[in-house]
Amino acid sequence: MKQAFMNLKILLPFRIFAEIPGVLRIIASTREGSYGLLPHRLDCVASLSPGILLYETTADGEVFIAVDEGVLVKSGDVVLVSVRNAIGGTDLGKLRVAVEQEFVNLDEQERHMRSALEKLERGFIRRFATFHHE
């Protein structure tokens, strides 16, 4: 029986992070838990949460990549992973720390930025209402 493979492409907002042919299996993190893909699995879409993406090839064995939130799409033998950020590495412990530090810090920065924007919007609306009543 012929071995089936998938082609994995990891996309970032402004570039292609990796293109990996000959993938045997993929395991990704979703909000509901880990999600595994094999070559003959039905086509699917999954929302990814920040975590570790694992893929396996016959040449490299198991490879780990830290990924930020995004989406995974499997269509036939092609698997597209589109995420905001990704970090490659060999040490699983260091990747786990990178996920916690890099991606959680970005979320904290986004919260601060959104809070500042909300204050600006409230001030604008308040001034506009005052101007409108004059």
C-alpha positions, 0 to 999 in steps of 0.5 A: 500500500502506498504511503499517503502524505499531506502538503503543509503551508504555514502562512503569516500576514506578510510572508510564507513561514514554511512549506513542508511536503510529505507530511504524515500527520499534524496536531494543532491546538484549538479552543476545544483541545488538540486536533489531529489530521491524517492524510485521508481525513475529510476536509475541514476548517478549525480555529486555532488558539495560541499553542504548539503545532506538531507535524511529522515527516519521514525525513525530519520526524516530529517538528514543533512550531509555536503558533499564534491564533489563526485558522487551519484549512484542510482541502484534499492533501493540502493543509493551510495554516494561517496565523498571526505569528509563528516561531520555529525551534527544536526545544519544546520547552523553549517553544512553550515559554515563547508561546506564553511570553510572546503571544500572551504579551501581544494580547495584553498590548492589544487590550491596552490599545483597545482601551485607549481607542475606546477612551478616544471614541468616548471623548469624541462622542461626548464632544460631538454631542456637546457641539451638536447641542450648542 
